[in-house]
Amino acid sequence: MRTPLDFTIAIPIHMAYNKKREVGIVEGNAPYGISTEERINKKILKDNQPIEPKPNPLKIALQYQEVYKNLPSPSMTETAKILGVSRVRVHQMLSLLKLDKRIISKLLEITHISLSERKLRKLVPLPIGDQIAHLQKILKDVDFAIQ
């Protein structure tokens, strides 16, 4: 008669929060490269979460414009349906393209700063000279020279 074999399998597990803010046990290594023997809690997860840069709103606006222009009869309503956003959101993004072309090209070149779409939207109704002056105030720590 054979004796049963006794063996152990070591599988790393960790605690994780899901979108409903419930804690569960998950197989695999801890997320975000956390290497700790302590219990992984919400604070440790938050402190070690990778920082993802926000996408450039002007690049998104150019994508919206491309979809808008490629429609047989361009309308913001149709563009919104295709992109899965509201018609107002399409209008907001396309209005960013009313900024001075020099500002748009300069902001598309810069990758190390993050400007929100909301801040850029405030510049749109201003005259071109004021757009540049206000943008330089916002980016006071960045060398932002436009010829």
Beta strands, then each sheet from edge to edge (+ up, - down):
strand 1: 13-17
strand 2: 23-27
sheet 1: 1+ 2-
end
